[in-house]
């Protein structure tokens, strides 16, 4: 980089005063000011419109958040409505069965009524996506079975479910409750003396 001396700088770069073209200088200034004022007013209007859009967007977002929170609360509060509607006919059937049992001595009719109610309840559960877990005679699976007892039995294979103490259920493919079962183990070999 080459440094210029004061003399070179003064000679090479001269500042010229701004000159205005000859003619109506005051009229041109007035037109320029009017143009700038119009531009400024247009930009102010655009800024006001953008601010209004921003305020509306913020208000819409707040309303959406409130609506979503209200919907979520309603979903938690009334989410079981369909299940309850499916269970209410079961309650009606149980009320009728209890009334019939109190006024009748026919045990077979009472038993048949209970069977109908059980079938009605199973249909309700299936409709809601609940399926029973098959256990008896199957291999013990710790993912869906809970072993409560171990029994020795030559009639059943090792690690097979012999008895179901409490039925297990799946809800839409997810374990709701494991089956509580007793599992067969190989009988201990007797020592021959």
C-alpha positions in Angstrom: 0.0 0.0 0.0 1.4 3.4 -1.0 0.9 6.4 1.2 0.1 9.6 -0.5 1.5 12.9 0.8 -0.7 15.8 1.7 0.1 17.5 -1.5 -0.9 14.5 -3.6 -4.0 14.0 -1.6 -5.0 17.5 -2.0 -4.4 17.5 -5.7 -5.9 14.1 -6.4 -9.1 14.4 -4.5 -10.9 17.5 -4.5 -14.3 18.0 -3.0 -16.7 19.8 -5.2 -19.7 21.6 -3.7 -23.0 20.2 -4.7 -24.3 22.1 -7.6 -27.9 22.3 -8.4 -29.0 22.3 -12.0 -30.1 25.5 -13.3 -33.8 26.0 -13.4 -36.5 25.9 -10.8 -34.6 24.5 -7.8 -37.3 25.3 -5.3 -39.9 23.4 -7.4 -37.8 20.3 -7.6 -37.2 20.3 -3.8 -41.0 20.6 -3.3 -41.6 17.6 -5.7 -38.9 15.6 -3.9 -40.4 16.4 -0.5 -43.9 15.5 -1.7 -42.7 12.2 -3.2 -40.8 11.4 0.0 -43.8 12.3 2.1 -46.1 10.0 -0.1 -43.5 7.2 0.2 -43.3 7.7 4.0 -47.1 7.7 4.3 -47.3 4.5 2.2 -44.7 2.8 4.4 -46.5 4.0 7.5 -49.7 2.5 6.2 -47.9 -0.8 5.3 -46.3 -0.9 8.8 -49.7 -0.3 10.4 -51.3 -3.1 8.3 -48.4 -5.5 9.2 -48.8 -4.7 12.9 -52.5 -5.3 12.6 -51.8 -8.7 11.0 -49.3 -9.5 13.7 -51.8 -8.6 16.5 -54.5 -10.7 14.8 -52.1 -13.7 14.4 -51.1 -13.5 18.1 -54.8 -13.3 19.1 -55.6 -16.3 16.9 -52.7 -18.3 18.4 -53.8 -17.5 21.9 -57.4 -18.6 21.0 -56.1 -21.8 19.4 -54.1 -22.6 22.6 -57.1 -22.0 24.8 -59.3 -24.1 22.5 -56.8 -26.9 22.4 -56.5 -26.9 26.2 -60.3 -27.0 26.5 -60.5 -29.8 24.0 -57.8 -31.8 25.8 -59.6 -31.3 29.2 -63.0 -32.3 27.6 -61.3 -35.4 26.1 -60.0 -36.4 29.4 -63.3 -35.7 31.1 -65.6 -37.3 28.6 -63.2 -39.7 26.8 -65.0 -42.8 28.2 -68.4 -41.7 27.0 -68.6 -44.4 24.3 -67.6 -47.1 26.8 -70.1 -45.9 29.4 -72.8 -45.9 26.7 -71.9 -49.5 25.9 -72.0 -50.5 29.6 -75.3 -49.0 30.4 -77.4 -51.7 28.7 -75.4 -54.2 30.9 -76.5 -52.4 34.0 -80.1 -52.6 32.8 -79.7 -56.3 32.2 -78.2 -56.8 35.6 -81.1 -54.8 37.2 -83.6 -57.1 35.5 -81.7 -60.2 36.5 -81.6 -59.1 40.1 -85.3 -58.3 40.1 -86.1 -61.7 38.5 -83.8 -63.6 40.9 -85.5 -62.0 43.9 -89.0 -62.9 42.6 -88.3 -66.3 41.2 -87.0 -69.7 42.4 -86.0 -70.8 38.9 -82.2 -71.2 39.1 -81.8 -72.3 35.5 -83.5 -69.2 34.2 -81.2 -67.1 36.4 -78.2 -68.9 35.2 -79.2 -68.4 31.5 -79.7 -64.7 32.3 -76.2 -64.4 33.7 -74.8 -66.2 30.6 -76.6 -63.6 28.4 -75.2 -60.7 30.5 -71.7 -62.2 30.2 -72.0 -62.5 26.5 -73.3 -58.9 26.3 -70.3 -57.7 28.4 -67.8 -59.7 26.2 -69.4 -58.1 23.1 -69.0 -54.6 24.7 -65.3 -55.3 25.5 -64.6 -56.6 22.0 -66.2 -53.5 20.6 -63.9 -51.3 22.7 -60.8 -53.3 21.4 -60.4 -55.5 24.5 -59.5 -59.2 23.7 -58.9 -62.0 26.2 -55.5 -63.7 26.4 -55.6 -67.4 25.6 -53.6 -69.2 28.3 -54.7 -72.8 29.1 -52.5 -75.4 27.3 -50.2 -72.7 25.8 -46.5 -72.2 26.6 -45.9 -69.9 29.5 -45.1 -66.4 28.1 -43.9 -63.9 30.8 -44.9 -61.1 28.5 -48.6 -61.9 28.9 -48.8 -64.4 31.8 -48.0 -64.0 35.5 -47.1 -67.3 37.1 -48.8 -67.6 40.5 -48.2 -71.4 41.0 -46.0 -74.2 39.7 -47.5 -77.6 39.7 -46.0 -81.0 38.8 -48.0 -83.0 36.3 -47.0 -85.8 34.0 -50.1 -85.1 31.9 -48.9 -81.6 30.8 -45.7 -80.6 29.1 -43.0 -78.6 30.9 -43.7 -74.9 31.1 -47.3 -75.2 29.9 -50.1 -73.3 31.4 -52.2 -75.7 33.4 -54.8 -73.5 35.0 -56.0 -69.9 34.5 -56.7 -68.2 37.9 -57.5 -64.8 36.5 -58.1 -64.0 32.8 -55.7 -61.5 31.2 -56.7 -59.0 28.5 -55.1 -57.0 25.7 -56.3 -53.5 24.6 -55.7 -52.9 20.9 -52.7 -55.1 21.0 -51.2 -53.7 24.2 -51.2 -55.7 27.5 -54.0 -54.4 29.8 -53.7 -57.1 32.4 -51.6 -60.3 32.4 -53.3 -63.7 32.9 -52.6 -65.1 36.4 -51.8 -68.8 35.8 -50.4 -71.9 37.3 -47.6 -73.5 35.2 -46.5 -77.1 34.9 -43.0 -78.1 35.7 -41.3 -81.5 35.1 -41.9 -83.9 37.9 -38.9 -84.5 40.1 -37.3 -87.9 39.3 -37.8 -90.5 42.1 -34.6 -92.1 43.4 -34.8 -95.9 42.9 -33.5 -97.8 46.0 
